[in-house]
Amino acid sequence: MNECFANNLKSARVKAGLSGTELCRLMNGLVSKQAISKYEKGQMMPDSTTLIALANALDVKVDYFFRSNHCQIEQVNYRKKQKFSKKQQDALTEQIKDLVERYQEIENTLGMKMDCNLPHFYIQVPDEIVHVTSVLKDQWHLGEDGICNLFNVLEEHGIKVILIEAADSFDGVSAFADNYPVIVLNNNGCSERMRFTALHELGHLILRFNENVCEKDQELWCHRFASEMLISSAVLRGRIGEKRESISRSEVLSIQVQFGISIDALLHRLKDMQIMSGQAYRNYCIMKNMRSDFRAFVDATRCVPETTNRFEGLVYRAFSNALITGSKAAELLNMPESEIHNRMKLA
C-alpha cells in the first residue's frame, strides 16, 4: 500500500508541475517538504486529514492515490516548441500516463481488448512517402476526397486519441502505452492544426527511418506524410496545376474547407512540390508578416471542429450497466458525481 501511494503521490505532484516546496505551500504548511519526501519514498503514510489536503492541492480524488494499474509509456515523440520546458514535458508525460491508465481501466471493466495492428513502412528517401500514404489510404478505405472525422478514423484502427488542455507551446505527442499506440493533442489548437498534428504523430507511429536519417529530417518527413494524407500530390496537382505564380483566395479556401488543411500548410506544400516558386512563397510569407488583415485571413479556421468521445462513452456505458458506481465514473472522468448523474438523464 505504501509503495502504491508513494508512486501515485509523486506522479500527481509531477503532473501538477509542482516541486515539494510548492506543494507544501499550497497545503498552507500542513506538512513539511521532508514529510512529502518521506511519503514519496514510501517511508510513511499521511493521516486522513493530510490525505484529503494532498488530494485538494493536487486536484485529484483521494482514490487516485490508491490506483494499482500503471502503464509504461515508451517511444514518446513530442511535437513542441523550444519554450516547452523539461518540467512541462515531465508534467505532461505524467498526465498522459494518468489518462491512459483511466482508459485502460474502463476497457478492462467492460472486458474490451482493442486490437491494433498498425502497419509499419520502412522508408529510405522522402519521395517514398507518396507511395506509403497511398497504400495506407487504400488499407483504411479513406479515398481521396478528404478525411472526415479523422479522430474517429484513428480510434477505429486502435489508436487512442486523447485531447488535453495544454500550453500553446505544445502541439501533440505520440507514444506507446503498454505497446498500444496513443496520440495526445492540445485541444486549444485550431481544427486544421490539430488534424495536421494528429497525422504528423501517426507518421511517427508507423514510419520506420533509416538509421542515418537525423531527427530534424524525421520531423520534416512526418510533416510531408501529414500533408500527403490530408491531400495527395496527385489531387493537389489536379486542383492547382503544374506551375502557378499566384493562386486565388477562392482556390485555397475551397481546398481548406474540403480537406481540412491550413492555408499555411497548403502553401508550404505547393512550394515543396515546386508548383509555387520559392520567390512567390517568400512574398506570401512577407505579406502575412506585414499585413494583419491578411494574417487574420490566413490563420482563420474553416474546418468543422473534431473531437473524440470514445473514452467518455465507455465510462457512461459501464455506469449505465452498473459495472461501476457513480463515484467511480466521477473519478475516471474527473468531474463531480452530480454532473455524472445529470449527463445520464435523457431530455
C-alpha positions in Angstrom: 0.0 0.0 0.0 2.8 2.4 0.9 4.6 1.8 -2.4 1.4 2.3 -4.4 0.6 5.5 -2.6 4.2 6.8 -2.9 4.3 6.3 -6.6 0.9 7.8 -7.2 1.6 10.8 -5.0 4.8 11.6 -6.9 3.0 11.2 -10.2 0.3 13.5 -9.1 2.8 16.1 -8.0 4.8 16.0 -11.2 1.6 16.0 -13.3 0.7 19.2 -11.5 4.1 20.7 -12.2 4.9 21.3 -8.6 8.0 20.9 -6.5 7.8 19.5 -3.0 8.2 23.1 -1.6 5.4 24.4 -3.8 3.1 21.5 -2.8 3.7 22.3 0.9 2.9 26.0 0.2 -0.4 25.0 -1.4 -1.3 23.0 1.7 -0.6 26.1 3.9 2.2 24.4 5.7 0.1 21.5 7.0 3.1 19.2 6.3 6.8 19.9 5.7 8.8 19.3 2.5 10.6 16.5 4.4 7.3 14.8 5.1 6.4 15.0 1.4 9.7 13.4 0.5 9.1 10.5 3.0 5.6 10.0 1.6 7.0 9.7 -1.9 9.7 7.3 -0.8 7.1 5.1 1.0 8.7 5.7 4.4 5.5 6.8 6.0 1.8 7.4 5.3 -0.3 10.5 5.8 -3.3 10.7 8.2 -6.8 11.2 6.8 -6.7 15.0 7.2 -3.4 15.2 5.3 -4.6 12.8 2.6 -7.6 15.0 1.8 -5.4 18.1 1.8 -3.0 16.4 -0.6 -5.9 15.5 -2.9 -7.3 19.0 -2.9 -3.9 20.6 -3.5 -3.1 18.3 -6.4 -6.7 18.4 -7.8 -7.2 14.7 -7.7 -9.7 12.5 -5.9 -8.4 10.5 -2.8 -9.0 7.3 -4.8 -6.3 8.3 -7.2 -3.6 7.7 -4.7 -4.5 4.0 -4.4 -4.9 3.1 -8.0 -2.8 0.0 -8.7 -2.8 -0.1 -12.5 0.2 1.5 -14.1 1.2 1.7 -17.7 4.6 2.0 -19.3 5.0 4.9 -21.7 7.6 4.3 -24.4 8.8 5.8 -27.7 7.5 9.3 -26.8 7.7 11.8 -29.7 6.8 15.3 -28.7 5.8 17.9 -31.2 6.5 21.1 -29.3 8.2 24.5 -29.5 11.6 25.1 -27.8 10.0 27.1 -24.9 8.2 23.9 -23.8 10.4 23.2 -20.8 11.6 19.9 -19.4 9.4 20.5 -16.3 6.3 20.9 -18.6 7.3 17.8 -20.5 7.6 15.7 -17.4 4.2 17.0 -16.1 2.6 16.2 -19.5 4.1 12.7 -19.5 2.5 12.0 -16.1 -0.8 13.5 -17.3 -0.7 11.1 -20.4 0.0 8.1 -18.1 -2.9 9.1 -15.9 -5.3 9.4 -18.8 -4.2 6.2 -20.5 -4.5 4.3 -17.2 -8.1 5.6 -16.9 -8.7 4.5 -20.5 -7.3 1.0 -19.8 -9.2 0.6 -16.6 -12.6 1.2 -18.2 -11.8 -1.0 -21.2 -10.8 -3.8 -18.7 -14.1 -3.2 -16.8 -16.1 -3.7 -20.0 -14.0 -6.7 -21.0 -12.7 -5.0 -24.1 -9.4 -5.5 -25.7 -8.7 -3.3 -28.7 -6.8 -5.0 -31.4 -4.3 -2.7 -33.1 -2.1 -4.0 -35.9 -0.6 -0.8 -37.2 1.3 -1.2 -40.4 4.9 -0.2 -40.5 6.6 1.3 -43.5 10.4 1.5 -43.9 11.4 4.5 -46.0 14.8 5.4 -47.3 14.0 8.7 -49.0 11.1 11.2 -48.6 9.8 10.6 -52.1 8.6 7.2 -50.9 6.0 8.9 -48.6 3.7 9.4 -51.6 3.5 5.6 -52.0 3.2 5.0 -48.3 0.2 7.2 -47.9 -1.5 5.7 -51.0 -1.1 2.2 -49.5 -2.4 3.3 -46.1 -5.4 5.1 -47.5 -6.2 2.0 -49.5 -5.9 -0.2 -46.4 -8.1 2.1 -44.4 -10.5 2.7 -47.2 -10.1 6.5 -47.0 -10.3 7.6 -50.6 -9.0 10.9 -51.9 -11.9 13.3 -51.2 -10.6 14.4 -47.7 -10.7 12.6 -44.4 -13.8 13.3 -42.4 -13.9 12.6 -38.7 -10.1 11.9 -38.6 -10.0 11.3 -34.9 -12.7 8.6 -35.2 -10.8 7.0 -38.0 -7.7 6.8 -35.9 -9.6 5.3 -32.9 -11.3 2.8 -35.2 -7.9 1.5 -36.1 -6.9 1.0 -32.4 -5.1 4.3 -31.8 -6.2 6.1 -28.6 -6.7 9.8 -29.3 -6.7 12.0 -26.1 -7.4 15.7 -26.1 -6.0 17.8 -23.3 -5.8 21.5 -22.3 -2.2 22.5 -22.6 0.1 25.5 -23.1 0.4 26.9 -26.7 4.0 25.7 -26.7 2.7 22.1 -27.0 1.0 20.7 -30.1 0.9 16.9 -29.7 2.7 13.7 -28.8 2.7 10.1 -29.9 3.7 7.2 -27.7 3.1 3.6 -27.0 1.4 2.8 -23.7 1.9 -0.9 -22.9 2.5 -1.4 -26.6 -0.7 0.3 -27.6 -0.4 3.5 -29.7 -1.6 6.8 -28.3 -1.8 10.2 -29.8 -2.3 13.2 -27.5 -3.3 16.6 -28.9 -3.6 20.1 -27.5 -7.3 20.8 -27.5 -6.6 24.6 -27.7 -5.4 24.4 -31.2 -7.5 25.2 -34.3 -9.1 22.3 -36.2 -6.6 22.4 -39.1 -3.6 22.4 -36.8 -4.9 19.6 -34.7 -5.7 17.4 -37.8 -2.2 18.1 -39.1 -0.6 17.3 -35.8 -2.6 14.1 -35.4 -1.3 12.8 -38.8 2.2 14.0 -38.1 2.1 11.9 -34.9 0.6 9.0 -36.9 3.7 9.3 -39.1 5.9 8.8 -36.0 3.9 5.7 -35.1 4.1 3.9 -38.5 7.1 5.2 -40.3 10.5 3.5 -39.8 13.5 5.5 -40.8 17.0 4.5 -41.9 19.4 5.0 -39.0 21.2 7.8 -40.9 18.1 10.0 -41.0 18.6 12.7 -38.4 15.8 13.8 -36.0 15.2 17.0 -37.9 14.7 15.2 -41.2 12.4 12.7 -39.5 10.2 15.7 -38.4 10.2 17.1 -41.9 9.3 13.7 -43.4 6.4 13.3 -40.9 5.3 16.8 -41.9 5.3 15.6 -45.5 3.4 12.5 -44.5 0.7 14.6 -42.8 0.3 16.9 -45.8 0.1 13.9 -48.2 -2.5 12.2 -46.0 -4.7 15.3 -45.9 -4.5 15.9 -49.7 -2.5 13.8 -52.1 0.0 15.2 -54.5 -2.0 13.9 -57.5 -5.2 15.5 -56.3 -3.4 18.8 -55.5 -1.9 19.0 -59.0 -5.3 18.3 -60.4 -6.8 21.2 -58.5 -4.0 23.7 -58.9 -2.0 22.7 -62.0 1.7 22.1 -62.6 3.0 25.7 -62.3 1.5 28.8 -60.7 2.9 32.2 -59.9 -0.2 33.3 -58.0 -3.2 31.5 -56.5 -6.6 33.0 -55.8 -8.2 33.1 -52.3 -11.2 31.2 -53.6 -9.0 28.3 -54.7 -7.2 27.9 -51.3 -10.4 28.3 -49.4 -12.1 25.6 -51.3 -9.2 23.2 -50.6 -9.0 24.2 -46.9 -12.7 23.5 -46.3 -12.8 20.2 -48.2 -9.5 18.7 -47.0 -9.2 20.3 -43.6 -5.7 21.7 -44.2 -4.5 25.1 -43.2 -3.5 27.7 -45.7 0.0 27.8 -44.3 0.4 24.1 -44.7 -1.1 24.2 -48.2 1.2 27.0 -49.5 4.2 25.3 -48.0 3.2 22.1 -49.7 2.8 23.9 -53.1 6.3 25.4 -52.7 7.8 21.9 -51.9 6.1 20.5 -54.9 7.5 23.3 -57.0 4.1 24.3 -58.1 4.7 27.7 -56.5 8.1 29.2 -56.9 10.3 29.9 -53.9 10.0 33.7 -54.5 6.2 33.5 -54.7 6.2 31.7 -51.4 8.5 34.2 -49.8 6.2 37.0 -51.0 3.3 35.2 -49.3 5.3 35.0 -46.0 6.3 38.7 -46.2 2.7 39.7 -46.8 1.5 37.6 -43.9 4.1 39.2 -41.6 3.3 42.8 -42.7 -0.5 42.8 -43.0 -2.6 42.0 -40.1 -5.7 41.6 -42.2 -4.0 39.1 -44.5 -2.7 37.2 -41.4 -6.2 37.0 -40.0 -7.5 35.6 -43.3 -4.7 33.0 -43.5 -5.0 31.9 -39.8 -8.8 31.7 -39.7 -10.1 28.2 -39.1 -12.8 27.0 -41.5 -12.8 23.3 -40.7 -15.5 21.7 -38.5 -14.0 21.1 -35.1 -13.3 17.5 -34.3 -13.5 15.8 -31.0 -13.3 12.3 -29.6 -15.7 10.9 -27.0 -14.9 7.2 -27.0 -13.5 7.1 -23.5 -16.3 9.2 -22.0 -18.8 7.0 -23.8 -17.2 3.8 -22.4 -17.5 5.2 -18.8 -21.2 6.0 -19.2 -21.8 2.6 -20.7 -20.2 0.9 -17.7 -22.1 3.2 -15.3 -25.5 2.6 -17.0 -24.8 -1.2 -16.9 -24.0 -1.0 -13.1 -20.4 -2.2 -13.7 -19.1 0.9 -11.9 -20.6 3.3 -9.4 -21.3 7.0 -9.9 -18.3 7.9 -7.7 -16.0 5.7 -9.9 -17.4 7.3 -13.0 -16.7 10.7 -11.5 -13.1 9.6 -10.7 -12.5 8.3 -14.2 -13.9 11.5 -15.8 -12.5 13.8 -13.2 -15.8 15.6 -12.6 -18.4 15.9 -9.8 -20.6 12.9 -9.3 -23.7 15.1 -9.6 -22.6 16.0 -13.1 -22.4 12.3 -14.0 -26.0 11.8 -13.0 -27.1 15.0 -14.8 -25.5 13.8 -18.0 -27.1 10.4 -17.7 -30.6 12.0 -17.8 -32.3 12.0 -21.2 -34.2 15.1 -22.3 
